[in-house]
Every structure is written in C-alpha cells, then in structure tokens.
Amino acid sequence: MNTLTQTQADNYARWFRCLADATRLRILNFIAHADSAVRVGDIVESMDRSQSTVSRHLQVLADEQFILTEPDGVRTLVRINPSCMTELPEAAARIMAVSRAAEK
C-alpha cells in the first residue's frame, strides 16, 4: 500500500487550503491565461479588489509556490510556476489512489 507520509499530507493540505479561496482561484486563473508575466496592477484592475487585498492573495499564492514573482523596476511581474501544472494533478492522483485504481 502506497499511503501518504505525514509530510506529504501536510504539504498537500497547505496547497488545498491556499486554493480554497475564490479570489485566489480567480487570480490564479487570470495569471494562467496570460501569454507572459502579468503586472500586479493588471491583476488588481481585473479583480475589482483593492491593491492590498490582491497583494495579500498573491503573497499566499507565492508562499505555496503557485506563482513566481519578479521585480521589474518599481513594478512586480507575476507568472504561473510551471511545476504546478504537474505537481498539483499528481498530488490529487496520489491522494485519491488513481494509479492504484487504474491497475485493477
């Protein structure tokens, strides 16, 4: 039986807590649909939320490494962390034992 370790469960719980907010999901979706890195100001305009609220959500997303930030003069650019595209679906598959179910 390939069960989750406590460390894996703790990490996955943090990821899903991070994603359990509608504004953060909208922000992540906005960034994911961009062709290149996005300015924080553009995210603020698209969310109908204050700069401080968006910045707080961006910090939570960055802390869990869903997004990457980079300074651009006085601005900050934000982009999706490409490893999320594989690690998050793999985490969900491990939690739900998808590979084990597929073998039966």
Biopython code that builds the backbone (N, CA, C, O; Angstrom):
import numpy as np
from Bio.PDB.StructureBuilder import StructureBuilder

atoms = [
    (1, "MET", "N", (0.840, -1.175, 0.000)),
    (1, "MET", "CA", (0.000, 0.000, 0.000)),
    (1, "MET", "C", (0.890, 1.245, 0.000)),
    (1, "MET", "O", (1.801, 1.355, 0.820)),
    (2, "ASN", "N", (0.634, 2.163, -0.898)),
    (2, "ASN", "CA", (1.427, 3.382, -1.026)),
    (2, "ASN", "C", (0.642, 4.552, -0.427)),
    (2, "ASN", "O", (-0.011, 5.307, -1.146)),
    (3, "THR", "N", (0.717, 4.690, 0.898)),
    (3, "THR", "CA", (-0.026, 5.743, 1.563)),
    (3, "THR", "C", (0.823, 7.004, 1.676)),
    (3, "THR", "O", (2.046, 6.964, 1.545)),
    (4, "LEU", "N", (0.155, 8.110, 1.920)),
    (4, "LEU", "CA", (0.847, 9.385, 2.063)),
    (4, "LEU", "C", (1.625, 9.417, 3.367)),
    (4, "LEU", "O", (1.183, 8.892, 4.389)),
    (5, "THR", "N", (2.784, 10.039, 3.310)),
    (5, "THR", "CA", (3.521, 10.302, 4.538)),
    (5, "THR", "C", (2.885, 11.519, 5.209)),
    (5, "THR", "O", (2.107, 12.243, 4.588)),
    (6, "GLN", "N", (3.215, 11.732, 6.453)),
    (6, "GLN", "CA", (2.691, 12.909, 7.154)),
    (6, "GLN", "C", (3.167, 14.189, 6.478)),
    (6, "GLN", "O", (2.403, 15.148, 6.368)),
    (7, "THR", "N", (4.413, 14.218, 6.027)),
    (7, "THR", "CA", (4.956, 15.402, 5.352)),
    (7, "THR", "C", (4.191, 15.681, 4.061)),
    (7, "THR", "O", (3.835, 16.828, 3.789)),
    (8, "GLN", "N", (3.937, 14.646, 3.267)),
    (8, "GLN", "CA", (3.157, 14.830, 2.039)),
    (8, "GLN", "C", (1.765, 15.343, 2.359)),
    (8, "GLN", "O", (1.288, 16.281, 1.720)),
    (9, "ALA", "N", (1.111, 14.741, 3.338)),
    (9, "ALA", "CA", (-0.243, 15.168, 3.706)),
    (9, "ALA", "C", (-0.252, 16.619, 4.170)),
    (9, "ALA", "O", (-1.155, 17.376, 3.813)),
    (10, "ASP", "N", (0.740, 17.013, 4.960)),
    (10, "ASP", "CA", (0.832, 18.400, 5.420)),
    (10, "ASP", "C", (1.008, 19.356, 4.243)),
    (10, "ASP", "O", (0.351, 20.394, 4.177)),
    (11, "ASN", "N", (1.899, 19.001, 3.314)),
    (11, "ASN", "CA", (2.133, 19.848, 2.144)),
    (11, "ASN", "C", (0.878, 19.975, 1.291)),
    (11, "ASN", "O", (0.508, 21.079, 0.890)),
    (12, "TYR", "N", (0.227, 18.864, 1.014)),
    (12, "TYR", "CA", (-0.977, 18.883, 0.184)),
    (12, "TYR", "C", (-2.097, 19.660, 0.864)),
    (12, "TYR", "O", (-2.844, 20.376, 0.197)),
    (13, "ALA", "N", (-2.222, 19.529, 2.169)),
    (13, "ALA", "CA", (-3.253, 20.272, 2.902)),
    (13, "ALA", "C", (-3.020, 21.774, 2.766)),
    (13, "ALA", "O", (-3.973, 22.536, 2.599)),
    (14, "ARG", "N", (-1.748, 22.207, 2.835)),
    (14, "ARG", "CA", (-1.438, 23.634, 2.649)),
    (14, "ARG", "C", (-1.820, 24.083, 1.244)),
    (14, "ARG", "O", (-2.402, 25.154, 1.071)),
    (15, "TRP", "N", (-1.497, 23.275, 0.245)),
    (15, "TRP", "CA", (-1.824, 23.621, -1.143)),
    (15, "TRP", "C", (-3.327, 23.808, -1.304)),
    (15, "TRP", "O", (-3.780, 24.802, -1.870)),
    (16, "PHE", "N", (-4.096, 22.843, -0.800)),
    (16, "PHE", "CA", (-5.546, 22.913, -0.986)),
    (16, "PHE", "C", (-6.174, 24.024, -0.152)),
    (16, "PHE", "O", (-7.161, 24.625, -0.576)),
    (17, "ARG", "N", (-5.619, 24.309, 1.029)),
    (17, "ARG", "CA", (-6.099, 25.471, 1.804)),
    (17, "ARG", "C", (-5.851, 26.752, 1.021)),
    (17, "ARG", "O", (-6.697, 27.645, 0.989)),
    (18, "CYS", "N", (-4.694, 26.832, 0.397)),
    (18, "CYS", "CA", (-4.357, 28.007, -0.404)),
    (18, "CYS", "C", (-5.362, 28.189, -1.537)),
    (18, "CYS", "O", (-5.759, 29.313, -1.843)),
    (19, "LEU", "N", (-5.766, 27.108, -2.144)),
    (19, "LEU", "CA", (-6.684, 27.173, -3.285)),
    (19, "LEU", "C", (-8.152, 27.266, -2.867)),
    (19, "LEU", "O", (-9.023, 27.426, -3.721)),
    (20, "ALA", "N", (-8.433, 27.170, -1.592)),
    (20, "ALA", "CA", (-9.816, 27.171, -1.108)),
    (20, "ALA", "C", (-10.344, 28.588, -0.900)),
    (20, "ALA", "O", (-11.054, 28.852, 0.070)),
    (21, "ASP", "N", (-10.003, 29.481, -1.793)),
    (21, "ASP", "CA", (-10.476, 30.861, -1.741)),
    (21, "ASP", "C", (-10.816, 31.293, -3.160)),
    (21, "ASP", "O", (-9.976, 31.194, -4.054)),
    (22, "ALA", "N", (-12.024, 31.765, -3.375)),
    (22, "ALA", "CA", (-12.484, 32.111, -4.717)),
    (22, "ALA", "C", (-11.644, 33.218, -5.353)),
    (22, "ALA", "O", (-11.364, 33.166, -6.551)),
    (23, "THR", "N", (-11.246, 34.203, -4.581)),
    (23, "THR", "CA", (-10.433, 35.283, -5.150)),
    (23, "THR", "C", (-9.081, 34.761, -5.596)),
    (23, "THR", "O", (-8.598, 35.132, -6.665)),
    (24, "ARG", "N", (-8.462, 33.904, -4.794)),
    (24, "ARG", "CA", (-7.168, 33.349, -5.201)),
    (24, "ARG", "C", (-7.311, 32.493, -6.449)),
    (24, "ARG", "O", (-6.433, 32.509, -7.311)),
    (25, "LEU", "N", (-8.401, 31.746, -6.558)),
    (25, "LEU", "CA", (-8.621, 30.954, -7.776)),
    (25, "LEU", "C", (-8.787, 31.861, -8.986)),
    (25, "LEU", "O", (-8.264, 31.563, -10.060)),
    (26, "ARG", "N", (-9.509, 32.963, -8.822)),
    (26, "ARG", "CA", (-9.681, 33.906, -9.940)),
    (26, "ARG", "C", (-8.342, 34.536, -10.329)),
    (26, "ARG", "O", (-8.045, 34.691, -11.513)),
    (27, "ILE", "N", (-7.544, 34.896, -9.337)),
    (27, "ILE", "CA", (-6.229, 35.478, -9.605)),
    (27, "ILE", "C", (-5.349, 34.461, -10.332)),
    (27, "ILE", "O", (-4.713, 34.790, -11.333)),
    (28, "LEU", "N", (-5.315, 33.248, -9.837)),
    (28, "LEU", "CA", (-4.507, 32.200, -10.456)),
    (28, "LEU", "C", (-4.957, 31.953, -11.889)),
    (28, "LEU", "O", (-4.125, 31.787, -12.781)),
    (29, "ASN", "N", (-6.248, 31.928, -12.113)),
    (29, "ASN", "CA", (-6.808, 31.729, -13.448)),
    (29, "ASN", "C", (-6.426, 32.883, -14.378)),
    (29, "ASN", "O", (-6.073, 32.657, -15.536)),
    (30, "PHE", "N", (-6.496, 34.108, -13.880)),
    (30, "PHE", "CA", (-6.124, 35.281, -14.675)),
    (30, "PHE", "C", (-4.658, 35.186, -15.107)),
    (30, "PHE", "O", (-4.327, 35.412, -16.271)),
    (31, "ILE", "N", (-3.795, 34.851, -14.161)),
    (31, "ILE", "CA", (-2.361, 34.748, -14.465)),
    (31, "ILE", "C", (-2.103, 33.600, -15.437)),
    (31, "ILE", "O", (-1.289, 33.728, -16.352)),
    (32, "ALA", "N", (-2.788, 32.491, -15.240)),
    (32, "ALA", "CA", (-2.581, 31.319, -16.094)),
    (32, "ALA", "C", (-2.990, 31.586, -17.541)),
    (32, "ALA", "O", (-2.415, 31.006, -18.462)),
    (33, "HIS", "N", (-3.975, 32.455, -17.748)),
    (33, "HIS", "CA", (-4.433, 32.750, -19.107)),
    (33, "HIS", "C", (-3.571, 33.798, -19.823)),
    (33, "HIS", "O", (-3.738, 34.025, -21.021)),
    (34, "ALA", "N", (-2.670, 34.422, -19.105)),
    (34, "ALA", "CA", (-1.807, 35.442, -19.711)),
    (34, "ALA", "C", (-0.721, 34.773, -20.554)),
    (34, "ALA", "O", (-0.241, 33.686, -20.234)),
    (35, "ASP", "N", (-0.354, 35.446, -21.629)),
    (35, "ASP", "CA", (0.692, 34.919, -22.517)),
    (35, "ASP", "C", (2.095, 35.084, -21.941)),
    (35, "ASP", "O", (3.031, 34.388, -22.334)),
    (36, "SER", "N", (2.219, 36.016, -21.002)),
    (36, "SER", "CA", (3.523, 36.271, -20.386)),
    (36, "SER", "C", (3.283, 36.754, -18.957)),
    (36, "SER", "O", (2.144, 36.791, -18.489)),
    (37, "ALA", "N", (4.353, 37.120, -18.274)),
    (37, "ALA", "CA", (4.227, 37.616, -16.905)),
    (37, "ALA", "C", (3.282, 38.822, -16.878)),
    (37, "ALA", "O", (3.241, 39.617, -17.817)),
    (38, "VAL", "N", (2.528, 38.938, -15.788)),
    (38, "VAL", "CA", (1.498, 39.962, -15.647)),
    (38, "VAL", "C", (1.905, 40.951, -14.564)),
    (38, "VAL", "O", (2.476, 40.569, -13.543)),
    (39, "ARG", "N", (1.607, 42.220, -14.796)),
    (39, "ARG", "CA", (1.856, 43.240, -13.780)),
    (39, "ARG", "C", (0.801, 43.124, -12.680)),
    (39, "ARG", "O", (-0.363, 42.834, -12.956)),
    (40, "VAL", "N", (1.209, 43.349, -11.452)),
    (40, "VAL", "CA", (0.274, 43.297, -10.327)),
    (40, "VAL", "C", (-0.874, 44.274, -10.561)),
    (40, "VAL", "O", (-2.024, 43.965, -10.245)),
    (41, "GLY", "N", (-0.575, 45.440, -11.107)),
    (41, "GLY", "CA", (-1.622, 46.431, -11.383)),
    (41, "GLY", "C", (-2.698, 45.900, -12.316)),
    (41, "GLY", "O", (-3.876, 46.219, -12.151)),
    (42, "ASP", "N", (-2.303, 45.090, -13.296)),
    (42, "ASP", "CA", (-3.280, 44.492, -14.209)),
    (42, "ASP", "C", (-4.175, 43.494, -13.470)),
    (42, "ASP", "O", (-5.368, 43.389, -13.755)),
    (43, "ILE", "N", (-3.595, 42.774, -12.530)),
    (43, "ILE", "CA", (-4.379, 41.822, -11.744)),
    (43, "ILE", "C", (-5.383, 42.578, -10.875)),
    (43, "ILE", "O", (-6.546, 42.188, -10.774)),
    (44, "VAL", "N", (-4.922, 43.660, -10.252)),
    (44, "VAL", "CA", (-5.804, 44.470, -9.404)),
    (44, "VAL", "C", (-6.989, 44.977, -10.218)),
    (44, "VAL", "O", (-8.132, 44.885, -9.768)),
    (45, "GLU", "N", (-6.732, 45.507, -11.409)),
    (45, "GLU", "CA", (-7.803, 46.031, -12.263)),
    (45, "GLU", "C", (-8.813, 44.944, -12.635)),
    (45, "GLU", "O", (-10.012, 45.213, -12.709)),
    (46, "SER", "N", (-8.345, 43.746, -12.864)),
    (46, "SER", "CA", (-9.238, 42.673, -13.315)),
    (46, "SER", "C", (-10.049, 42.052, -12.182)),
    (46, "SER", "O", (-11.056, 41.393, -12.441)),
    (47, "MET", "N", (-9.637, 42.244, -10.949)),
    (47, "MET", "CA", (-10.271, 41.560, -9.823)),
    (47, "MET", "C", (-11.322, 42.386, -9.101)),
    (47, "MET", "O", (-12.087, 41.830, -8.312)),
    (48, "ASP", "N", (-11.392, 43.674, -9.336)),
    (48, "ASP", "CA", (-12.324, 44.534, -8.602)),
    (48, "ASP", "C", (-12.098, 44.393, -7.097)),
    (48, "ASP", "O", (-13.043, 44.322, -6.311)),
    (49, "ARG", "N", (-10.835, 44.354, -6.725)),
    (49, "ARG", "CA", (-10.427, 44.281, -5.322)),
    (49, "ARG", "C", (-9.343, 45.330, -5.114)),
    (49, "ARG", "O", (-8.733, 45.798, -6.075)),
    (50, "SER", "N", (-9.107, 45.693, -3.871)),
    (50, "SER", "CA", (-8.079, 46.689, -3.578)),
    (50, "SER", "C", (-6.681, 46.109, -3.825)),
    (50, "SER", "O", (-6.479, 44.895, -3.842)),
    (51, "GLN", "N", (-5.743, 47.010, -4.011)),
    (51, "GLN", "CA", (-4.336, 46.605, -4.219)),
    (51, "GLN", "C", (-3.852, 45.764, -3.034)),
    (51, "GLN", "O", (-3.187, 44.746, -3.221)),
    (52, "SER", "N", (-4.188, 46.193, -1.822)),
    (52, "SER", "CA", (-3.705, 45.463, -0.645)),
    (52, "SER", "C", (-4.316, 44.058, -0.570)),
    (52, "SER", "O", (-3.636, 43.112, -0.173)),
    (53, "THR", "N", (-5.576, 43.917, -0.945)),
    (53, "THR", "CA", (-6.217, 42.601, -0.938)),
    (53, "THR", "C", (-5.574, 41.683, -1.962)),
    (53, "THR", "O", (-5.266, 40.528, -1.665)),
    (54, "VAL", "N", (-5.373, 42.195, -3.163)),
    (54, "VAL", "CA", (-4.737, 41.392, -4.213)),
    (54, "VAL", "C", (-3.315, 41.029, -3.802)),
    (54, "VAL", "O", (-2.892, 39.887, -3.980)),
    (55, "SER", "N", (-2.587, 41.972, -3.264)),
    (55, "SER", "CA", (-1.211, 41.699, -2.828)),
    (55, "SER", "C", (-1.166, 40.617, -1.758)),
    (55, "SER", "O", (-0.280, 39.762, -1.773)),
    (56, "ARG", "N", (-2.116, 40.650, -0.834)),
    (56, "ARG", "CA", (-2.171, 39.627, 0.216)),
    (56, "ARG", "C", (-2.422, 38.250, -0.404)),
    (56, "ARG", "O", (-1.781, 37.268, -0.029)),
    (57, "HIS", "N", (-3.355, 38.184, -1.352)),
    (57, "HIS", "CA", (-3.630, 36.906, -2.011)),
    (57, "HIS", "C", (-2.427, 36.430, -2.830)),
    (57, "HIS", "O", (-2.118, 35.239, -2.853)),
    (58, "LEU", "N", (-1.758, 37.360, -3.495)),
    (58, "LEU", "CA", (-0.565, 36.998, -4.257)),
    (58, "LEU", "C", (0.522, 36.451, -3.336)),
    (58, "LEU", "O", (1.237, 35.517, -3.700)),
    (59, "GLN", "N", (0.645, 37.028, -2.154)),
    (59, "GLN", "CA", (1.652, 36.543, -1.208)),
    (59, "GLN", "C", (1.347, 35.112, -0.777)),
    (59, "GLN", "O", (2.257, 34.291, -0.663)),
    (60, "VAL", "N", (0.069, 34.809, -0.538)),
    (60, "VAL", "CA", (-0.319, 33.447, -0.154)),
    (60, "VAL", "C", (0.000, 32.480, -1.292)),
    (60, "VAL", "O", (0.532, 31.395, -1.056)),
    (61, "LEU", "N", (-0.325, 32.872, -2.529)),
    (61, "LEU", "CA", (-0.034, 32.026, -3.690)),
    (61, "LEU", "C", (1.474, 31.840, -3.881)),
    (61, "LEU", "O", (1.932, 30.755, -4.238)),
    (62, "ALA", "N", (2.229, 32.896, -3.642)),
    (62, "ALA", "CA", (3.687, 32.813, -3.776)),
    (62, "ALA", "C", (4.284, 31.951, -2.663)),
    (62, "ALA", "O", (5.227, 31.198, -2.906)),
    (63, "ASP", "N", (3.748, 32.053, -1.451)),
    (63, "ASP", "CA", (4.262, 31.254, -0.336)),
    (63, "ASP", "C", (4.137, 29.761, -0.620)),
    (63, "ASP", "O", (4.992, 28.973, -0.218)),
    (64, "GLU", "N", (3.073, 29.379, -1.311)),
    (64, "GLU", "CA", (2.883, 27.969, -1.662)),
    (64, "GLU", "C", (3.446, 27.647, -3.045)),
    (64, "GLU", "O", (3.273, 26.538, -3.551)),
    (65, "GLN", "N", (4.113, 28.612, -3.643)),
    (65, "GLN", "CA", (4.827, 28.466, -4.919)),
    (65, "GLN", "C", (3.923, 28.157, -6.113)),
    (65, "GLN", "O", (4.350, 27.515, -7.072)),
    (66, "PHE", "N", (2.670, 28.619, -6.049)),
    (66, "PHE", "CA", (1.804, 28.505, -7.216)),
    (66, "PHE", "C", (2.174, 29.558, -8.251)),
    (66, "PHE", "O", (1.967, 29.365, -9.449)),
    (67, "ILE", "N", (2.730, 30.683, -7.772)),
    (67, "ILE", "CA", (3.157, 31.744, -8.678)),
    (67, "ILE", "C", (4.603, 32.118, -8.371)),
    (67, "ILE", "O", (5.123, 31.870, -7.282)),
    (68, "LEU", "N", (5.222, 32.717, -9.364)),
    (68, "LEU", "CA", (6.577, 33.244, -9.217)),
    (68, "LEU", "C", (6.504, 34.741, -9.461)),
    (68, "LEU", "O", (5.805, 35.193, -10.368)),
    (69, "THR", "N", (7.218, 35.505, -8.662)),
    (69, "THR", "CA", (7.234, 36.959, -8.827)),
    (69, "THR", "C", (8.641, 37.405, -9.173)),
    (69, "THR", "O", (9.629, 36.781, -8.785)),
    (70, "GLU", "N", (8.704, 38.497, -9.910)),
    (70, "GLU", "CA", (9.999, 39.059, -10.264)),
    (70, "GLU", "C", (9.878, 40.572, -10.328)),
    (70, "GLU", "O", (8.910, 41.101, -10.874)),
    (71, "PRO", "N", (10.865, 41.271, -9.768)),
    (71, "PRO", "CA", (10.828, 42.731, -9.829)),
    (71, "PRO", "C", (11.077, 43.209, -11.250)),
    (71, "PRO", "O", (11.843, 42.608, -12.003)),
    (72, "ASP", "N", (10.418, 44.297, -11.594)),
    (72, "ASP", "CA", (10.595, 44.938, -12.904)),
    (72, "ASP", "C", (10.584, 46.438, -12.666)),
    (72, "ASP", "O", (9.571, 47.104, -12.875)),
    (73, "GLY", "N", (11.724, 46.962, -12.226)),
    (73, "GLY", "CA", (11.779, 48.365, -11.831)),
    (73, "GLY", "C", (10.961, 48.550, -10.567)),
    (73, "GLY", "O", (11.199, 47.883, -9.560)),
    (74, "VAL", "N", (9.979, 49.471, -10.622)),
    (74, "VAL", "CA", (9.121, 49.701, -9.463)),
    (74, "VAL", "C", (7.906, 48.772, -9.461)),
    (74, "VAL", "O", (7.116, 48.783, -8.517)),
    (75, "ARG", "N", (7.758, 47.980, -10.502)),
    (75, "ARG", "CA", (6.631, 47.059, -10.627)),
    (75, "ARG", "C", (7.057, 45.643, -10.250)),
    (75, "ARG", "O", (8.242, 45.327, -10.147)),
    (76, "THR", "N", (6.053, 44.818, -10.053)),
    (76, "THR", "CA", (6.291, 43.392, -9.842)),
    (76, "THR", "C", (5.548, 42.628, -10.916)),
    (76, "THR", "O", (4.373, 42.883, -11.180)),
    (77, "LEU", "N", (6.240, 41.694, -11.529)),
    (77, "LEU", "CA", (5.628, 40.816, -12.519)),
    (77, "LEU", "C", (5.340, 39.474, -11.877)),
    (77, "LEU", "O", (6.091, 39.005, -11.021)),
    (78, "VAL", "N", (4.249, 38.863, -12.295)),
    (78, "VAL", "CA", (3.804, 37.603, -11.718)),
    (78, "VAL", "C", (3.552, 36.616, -12.845)),
    (78, "VAL", "O", (2.992, 36.977, -13.880)),
    (79, "ARG", "N", (3.967, 35.363, -12.643)),
    (79, "ARG", "CA", (3.683, 34.312, -13.617)),
    (79, "ARG", "C", (3.414, 33.011, -12.885)),
    (79, "ARG", "O", (3.769, 32.851, -11.718)),
    (80, "ILE", "N", (2.789, 32.096, -13.580)),
    (80, "ILE", "CA", (2.490, 30.787, -13.021)),
    (80, "ILE", "C", (3.787, 30.005, -12.861)),
    (80, "ILE", "O", (4.670, 30.072, -13.715)),
    (81, "ASN", "N", (3.895, 29.273, -11.780)),
    (81, "ASN", "CA", (5.017, 28.363, -11.595)),
    (81, "ASN", "C", (4.713, 27.125, -12.432)),
    (81, "ASN", "O", (3.763, 26.406, -12.123)),
    (82, "PRO", "N", (5.488, 26.851, -13.480)),
    (82, "PRO", "CA", (5.172, 25.738, -14.368)),
    (82, "PRO", "C", (5.142, 24.376, -13.674)),
    (82, "PRO", "O", (4.460, 23.468, -14.150)),
    (83, "SER", "N", (5.855, 24.213, -12.575)),
    (83, "SER", "CA", (5.841, 22.915, -11.891)),
    (83, "SER", "C", (4.468, 22.605, -11.290)),
    (83, "SER", "O", (4.156, 21.442, -11.033)),
    (84, "CYS", "N", (3.654, 23.624, -11.064)),
    (84, "CYS", "CA", (2.290, 23.390, -10.545)),
    (84, "CYS", "C", (1.455, 22.591, -11.526)),
    (84, "CYS", "O", (0.557, 21.850, -11.126)),
    (85, "MET", "N", (1.745, 22.738, -12.798)),
    (85, "MET", "CA", (0.954, 22.064, -13.812)),
    (85, "MET", "C", (1.089, 20.547, -13.721)),
    (85, "MET", "O", (0.202, 19.821, -14.169)),
    (86, "THR", "N", (2.185, 20.064, -13.150)),
    (86, "THR", "CA", (2.345, 18.615, -12.977)),
    (86, "THR", "C", (2.193, 18.195, -11.514)),
    (86, "THR", "O", (1.597, 17.157, -11.230)),
    (87, "GLU", "N", (2.717, 18.978, -10.599)),
    (87, "GLU", "CA", (2.717, 18.567, -9.199)),
    (87, "GLU", "C", (1.325, 18.537, -8.578)),
    (87, "GLU", "O", (1.017, 17.622, -7.815)),
    (88, "LEU", "N", (0.486, 19.507, -8.884)),
    (88, "LEU", "CA", (-0.853, 19.518, -8.285)),
    (88, "LEU", "C", (-1.705, 18.345, -8.776)),
    (88, "LEU", "O", (-2.312, 17.661, -7.952)),
    (89, "PRO", "N", (-1.774, 18.089, -10.079)),
    (89, "PRO", "CA", (-2.534, 16.904, -10.516)),
    (89, "PRO", "C", (-1.957, 15.595, -9.966)),
    (89, "PRO", "O", (-2.707, 14.672, -9.649)),
    (90, "GLU", "N", (-0.631, 15.514, -9.852)),
    (90, "GLU", "CA", (-0.018, 14.312, -9.287)),
    (90, "GLU", "C", (-0.391, 14.151, -7.820)),
    (90, "GLU", "O", (-0.619, 13.035, -7.353)),
    (91, "ALA", "N", (-0.454, 15.264, -7.091)),
    (91, "ALA", "CA", (-0.851, 15.199, -5.683)),
    (91, "ALA", "C", (-2.280, 14.687, -5.556)),
    (91, "ALA", "O", (-2.565, 13.827, -4.723)),
    (92, "ALA", "N", (-3.169, 15.212, -6.378)),
    (92, "ALA", "CA", (-4.564, 14.762, -6.340)),
    (92, "ALA", "C", (-4.657, 13.273, -6.675)),
    (92, "ALA", "O", (-5.432, 12.545, -6.054)),
    (93, "ALA", "N", (-3.878, 12.824, -7.643)),
    (93, "ALA", "CA", (-3.887, 11.405, -8.020)),
    (93, "ALA", "C", (-3.377, 10.537, -6.870)),
    (93, "ALA", "O", (-3.932, 9.470, -6.609)),
    (94, "ARG", "N", (-2.315, 10.991, -6.175)),
    (94, "ARG", "CA", (-1.801, 10.225, -5.041)),
    (94, "ARG", "C", (-2.835, 10.144, -3.917)),
    (94, "ARG", "O", (-3.045, 9.083, -3.328)),
    (95, "ILE", "N", (-3.474, 11.272, -3.630)),
    (95, "ILE", "CA", (-4.473, 11.299, -2.565)),
    (95, "ILE", "C", (-5.606, 10.334, -2.860)),
    (95, "ILE", "O", (-6.056, 9.605, -1.976)),
    (96, "MET", "N", (-6.065, 10.328, -4.097)),
    (96, "MET", "CA", (-7.221, 9.520, -4.477)),
    (96, "MET", "C", (-6.838, 8.124, -4.967)),
    (96, "MET", "O", (-7.701, 7.361, -5.401)),
    (97, "ALA", "N", (-5.556, 7.790, -4.899)),
    (97, "ALA", "CA", (-5.056, 6.471, -5.318)),
    (97, "ALA", "C", (-5.469, 6.138, -6.748)),
    (97, "ALA", "O", (-5.873, 5.015, -7.046)),
    (98, "VAL", "N", (-5.361, 7.123, -7.617)),
    (98, "VAL", "CA", (-5.783, 6.930, -9.010)),
    (98, "VAL", "C", (-4.942, 5.884, -9.719)),
    (98, "VAL", "O", (-5.490, 5.058, -10.450)),
    (99, "SER", "N", (-3.654, 5.890, -9.532)),
    (99, "SER", "CA", (-2.812, 4.915, -10.234)),
    (99, "SER", "C", (-3.125, 3.496, -9.776)),
    (99, "SER", "O", (-3.117, 2.565, -10.582)),
    (100, "ARG", "N", (-3.400, 3.329, -8.485)),
    (100, "ARG", "CA", (-3.753, 2.017, -7.958)),
    (100, "ARG", "C", (-5.090, 1.552, -8.519)),
    (100, "ARG", "O", (-5.253, 0.376, -8.846)),
    (101, "ALA", "N", (-6.030, 2.456, -8.629)),
    (101, "ALA", "CA", (-7.344, 2.096, -9.172)),
    (101, "ALA", "C", (-7.249, 1.751, -10.654)),
    (101, "ALA", "O", (-7.980, 0.890, -11.144)),
    (102, "ALA", "N", (-6.355, 2.421, -11.363)),
    (102, "ALA", "CA", (-6.194, 2.177, -12.802)),
    (102, "ALA", "C", (-5.595, 0.791, -13.064)),
    (102, "ALA", "O", (-5.831, 0.208, -14.122)),
    (103, "GLU", "N", (-4.828, 0.266, -12.115)),
    (103, "GLU", "CA", (-4.196, -1.048, -12.284)),
    (103, "GLU", "C", (-5.184, -2.201, -12.106)),
    (103, "GLU", "O", (-4.938, -3.306, -12.590)),
    (104, "LYS", "N", (-6.293, -1.952, -11.419)),
    (104, "LYS", "CA", (-7.257, -3.045, -11.135)),
    (104, "LYS", "C", (-8.092, -3.418, -12.319)),
    (104, "LYS", "O", (-8.934, -4.311, -12.223)),
]
sb = StructureBuilder()
sb.init_structure("model")
sb.init_model(0)
sb.init_chain("A")
sb.init_seg("    ")
for serial, (resi, resn, name, xyz) in enumerate(atoms, 1):
    if name == "N":
        sb.init_residue(resn, " ", resi, " ")
    sb.init_atom(name, np.array(xyz, "f"), 0.0, 1.0, " ", f" {name:<3s}", serial, name[0])
structure = sb.get_structure()
